[in-house]
């Protein structure tokens, strides 16, 4: 009986976890600012999550990976916040015309966590459409404050965590995603099967994350179709890619098979 109950519970968690069908709503545009048309390309492909590196420099929030990129002076507001506000206004309170389709803007902080996050919060106060839209979230990643402080931040920012870390209930209440670096688990290059022990370890972590009600993303996974198939088998919620057009075509093909 105990085994049966465990199986039912496990099956329920797995069903809750695994998207029934994958689409670009499950796609994550890694380092999106490096695309030829930042935001525009991923948005028009219907991506569910868009990642931007940010640095606080001279009291400005800049889209930059390192200090070497700072002189380009690409303002987060101009490149991302204002255009997304425009999409939400056009779609009458939703990021996409399809009102069931959500959008997350992941801000990967590359400068000091607390002052950068404080600046993000200050700037977001100017964009009520972004902070009040249920289908849009600002997801904080990269350099983050101590998890024990997450509950002290406004509810319009949420946090990315790590699959491999145990968090308190309060910290988890402010997280929507648990991510991890694939190369911390395996040197698999995307051809042939993922080593069984690696697959089982990751799947166990992913099922646990889903049991906590959190979505999952892995980064540094090989970036082509055979590897994306394996990531789907693992049950992740977001497929991380720099090759966004190729991933969109792959997902469209997968939908056709369904």
C-alpha positions as CSV (number, residue, x, y, z in Angstrom):
1,X,0.0,0.0,0.0
2,X,2.8,2.3,0.9
3,X,4.5,1.7,-2.4
4,X,1.2,2.4,-4.2
5,X,0.7,5.7,-2.4
6,X,4.3,6.7,-3.3
7,X,3.8,5.8,-6.9
8,X,0.5,7.8,-7.1
9,X,2.2,10.8,-5.4
10,X,5.3,10.5,-7.7
11,X,3.1,10.3,-10.8
12,X,1.0,13.3,-9.7
13,X,4.2,15.3,-9.1
14,X,5.6,14.3,-12.5
15,X,2.4,15.1,-14.3
16,X,2.3,18.5,-12.6
17,X,5.9,19.0,-13.5
18,X,6.2,18.0,-17.1
19,X,4.7,20.5,-19.7
20,X,2.2,18.4,-21.8
21,X,3.5,20.1,-25.0
22,X,6.6,22.2,-25.4
23,X,6.4,25.5,-27.4
24,X,8.4,28.7,-27.4
25,X,6.6,29.5,-24.2
26,X,9.1,27.1,-22.8
27,X,12.1,28.7,-24.5
28,X,14.7,30.9,-22.7
29,X,16.7,33.4,-24.7
30,X,20.2,33.2,-23.0
31,X,22.1,36.4,-23.1
32,X,19.4,37.9,-25.3
33,X,21.2,41.2,-25.7
34,X,23.7,39.4,-27.9
35,X,21.1,38.7,-30.5
36,X,21.1,40.8,-33.7
37,X,17.7,42.3,-32.5
38,X,17.7,42.2,-28.7
39,X,14.2,41.5,-27.2
40,X,12.5,41.9,-30.6
41,X,13.7,38.5,-32.0
42,X,12.9,36.4,-29.0
43,X,9.6,38.2,-28.4
44,X,8.4,37.7,-31.9
45,X,9.2,34.0,-31.6
46,X,7.0,33.9,-28.5
47,X,9.7,33.1,-26.0
48,X,8.6,32.7,-22.4
49,X,11.8,33.9,-20.7
50,X,14.4,36.4,-21.9
51,X,17.7,36.9,-20.1
52,X,19.7,40.1,-19.8
53,X,23.0,40.7,-18.0
54,X,22.9,44.0,-16.0
55,X,25.6,46.1,-14.4
56,X,25.1,49.2,-12.1
57,X,27.6,51.8,-13.3
58,X,27.5,55.5,-12.4
59,X,24.0,55.1,-11.0
60,X,22.7,53.7,-14.3
61,X,21.5,50.2,-15.1
62,X,23.4,49.0,-18.1
63,X,23.0,45.9,-20.3
64,X,26.5,44.5,-20.0
65,X,28.3,41.2,-19.2
66,X,31.5,42.7,-17.9
67,X,33.0,46.2,-17.2
68,X,34.4,46.1,-20.7
69,X,30.9,46.4,-22.1
70,X,30.0,49.4,-19.9
71,X,31.2,52.1,-22.5
72,X,28.6,50.8,-24.9
73,X,26.1,52.5,-22.6
74,X,23.1,50.3,-23.4
75,X,20.5,51.3,-20.9
76,X,18.2,48.5,-19.6
77,X,15.2,50.9,-19.8
78,X,15.7,51.7,-23.4
79,X,16.5,48.2,-24.6
80,X,14.0,46.2,-22.6
81,X,11.7,48.0,-20.1
82,X,10.2,50.6,-22.4
83,X,9.5,48.2,-25.3
84,X,8.0,45.6,-22.9
85,X,5.8,48.3,-21.4
86,X,4.7,49.1,-25.0
87,X,3.8,45.4,-25.6
88,X,1.7,45.3,-22.5
89,X,-0.1,48.5,-23.3
90,X,-0.8,47.3,-26.9
91,X,-2.1,44.0,-25.5
92,X,-4.3,45.7,-22.9
93,X,-2.5,44.5,-19.8
94,X,-0.8,41.3,-21.1
95,X,2.7,40.8,-22.5
96,X,1.4,38.8,-25.5
97,X,-1.8,39.0,-27.6
98,X,-2.4,35.4,-26.4
99,X,-3.5,36.3,-22.9
100,X,-2.5,32.8,-21.5
101,X,1.1,33.4,-22.6
102,X,3.4,34.7,-19.8
103,X,6.8,36.4,-20.1
104,X,9.7,36.6,-17.7
105,X,12.5,39.0,-18.0
106,X,15.5,37.5,-16.2
107,X,17.9,40.1,-14.9
108,X,21.3,38.5,-14.4
109,X,23.1,40.8,-12.0
110,X,26.8,41.1,-12.7
111,X,27.6,43.9,-10.3
112,X,27.2,44.1,-6.5
113,X,23.9,42.4,-5.6
114,X,22.2,44.8,-3.1
115,X,22.9,48.2,-4.7
116,X,22.1,46.8,-8.2
117,X,18.8,45.2,-7.0
118,X,17.9,48.4,-5.2
119,X,18.4,50.4,-8.4
120,X,16.3,47.8,-10.4
121,X,13.5,48.3,-7.9
122,X,13.8,52.1,-8.0
123,X,13.6,52.1,-11.8
124,X,10.7,49.6,-11.9
125,X,8.6,52.0,-9.9
126,X,8.4,54.1,-13.1
127,X,6.8,51.2,-15.0
128,X,3.5,50.3,-13.3
129,X,2.5,48.2,-16.3
130,X,5.5,45.9,-15.6
131,X,5.0,45.6,-11.8
132,X,1.2,45.0,-11.9
133,X,0.8,42.6,-14.8
134,X,0.2,39.1,-13.5
135,X,1.5,37.4,-16.7
136,X,4.8,39.3,-16.6
137,X,7.6,38.8,-14.0
138,X,11.0,40.4,-13.3
139,X,13.2,37.4,-12.3
140,X,16.4,38.2,-10.4
141,X,19.4,36.0,-11.1
142,X,23.2,36.1,-11.0
143,X,24.5,38.1,-8.0
144,X,21.7,38.1,-5.5
145,X,21.3,39.2,-1.9
146,X,21.2,36.6,0.9
147,X,18.1,34.4,0.5
148,X,17.1,35.3,4.0
149,X,16.3,38.8,2.8
150,X,14.2,37.9,-0.2
151,X,10.9,38.5,1.6
152,X,11.9,42.1,2.4
153,X,11.9,43.0,-1.3
154,X,8.8,44.2,-3.2
155,X,6.6,41.4,-4.5
156,X,7.1,42.6,-8.1
157,X,10.5,41.0,-8.1
158,X,11.0,37.3,-7.8
159,X,14.2,35.2,-7.6
160,X,16.0,32.4,-9.4
161,X,17.5,29.8,-7.1
162,X,19.8,26.8,-7.5
163,X,18.6,23.2,-7.8
164,X,21.4,22.0,-5.6
165,X,20.6,24.3,-2.6
166,X,18.1,23.8,0.2
167,X,16.2,27.0,1.0
168,X,14.0,28.1,3.8
169,X,10.2,28.2,3.3
170,X,10.4,32.1,3.3
171,X,13.1,32.2,0.7
172,X,11.2,29.6,-1.5
173,X,8.1,31.7,-1.3
174,X,9.8,34.4,-3.3
175,X,11.4,32.1,-5.9
176,X,9.6,31.0,-9.1
177,X,12.5,29.1,-10.7
178,X,15.3,26.8,-9.7
179,X,18.2,26.6,-12.2
180,X,21.6,24.9,-12.4
181,X,24.7,24.7,-14.4
182,X,24.6,21.4,-16.4
183,X,28.4,21.2,-16.6
184,X,28.5,20.8,-12.8
185,X,26.8,17.5,-13.3
186,X,28.3,16.2,-16.6
187,X,30.7,16.8,-19.5
188,X,28.1,15.3,-21.9
189,X,28.4,17.0,-25.3
190,X,25.0,16.3,-26.6
191,X,25.6,13.1,-28.7
192,X,24.4,9.7,-27.5
193,X,22.6,9.3,-24.2
194,X,23.3,11.3,-21.1
195,X,25.1,9.0,-18.6
196,X,22.3,7.2,-16.7
197,X,23.6,8.2,-13.3
198,X,23.6,11.9,-14.4
199,X,20.1,11.6,-15.9
200,X,18.7,10.0,-12.8
201,X,20.3,12.6,-10.4
202,X,19.1,15.5,-12.5
203,X,15.6,14.1,-12.9
204,X,15.3,13.5,-9.1
205,X,16.3,17.1,-8.5
206,X,13.8,18.4,-11.1
207,X,11.0,16.3,-9.7
208,X,11.8,17.7,-6.2
209,X,11.8,21.2,-7.6
210,X,8.4,20.6,-9.2
211,X,7.1,19.2,-6.0
212,X,8.0,22.6,-4.4
213,X,6.0,24.3,-7.2
214,X,9.1,25.7,-8.9
215,X,9.9,25.8,-12.6
216,X,13.3,24.5,-13.7
217,X,16.0,25.6,-16.2
218,X,19.5,24.2,-16.9
219,X,22.1,26.3,-18.5
220,X,25.3,25.3,-20.3
221,X,23.5,22.3,-21.9
222,X,24.8,21.6,-25.5
223,X,22.8,23.9,-27.7
224,X,21.3,21.8,-30.5
225,X,18.3,19.6,-31.3
226,X,19.5,16.3,-30.0
227,X,20.4,17.9,-26.6
228,X,17.1,19.8,-26.5
229,X,15.3,16.4,-26.8
230,X,17.2,15.1,-23.8
231,X,16.4,18.2,-21.8
232,X,12.7,17.7,-22.5
233,X,13.0,14.1,-21.4
234,X,14.4,15.4,-18.1
235,X,11.3,17.5,-17.6
236,X,12.7,21.0,-17.5
237,X,10.3,23.9,-17.9
238,X,12.6,26.2,-19.9
239,X,15.1,25.2,-22.6
240,X,18.1,27.5,-22.5
241,X,19.5,28.6,-25.9
242,X,21.6,31.2,-27.7
243,X,20.3,29.7,-31.0
244,X,16.9,31.1,-30.6
245,X,15.6,30.7,-34.2
246,X,16.8,27.1,-34.4
247,X,15.2,26.3,-31.0
248,X,11.9,27.9,-32.2
249,X,12.0,25.8,-35.3
250,X,12.7,22.7,-33.3
251,X,9.8,23.3,-30.9
252,X,7.4,24.0,-33.8
253,X,8.4,20.7,-35.2
254,X,7.9,19.0,-31.9
255,X,4.4,20.5,-31.6
256,X,3.6,19.1,-35.1
257,X,4.5,15.6,-33.9
258,X,2.1,16.0,-30.9
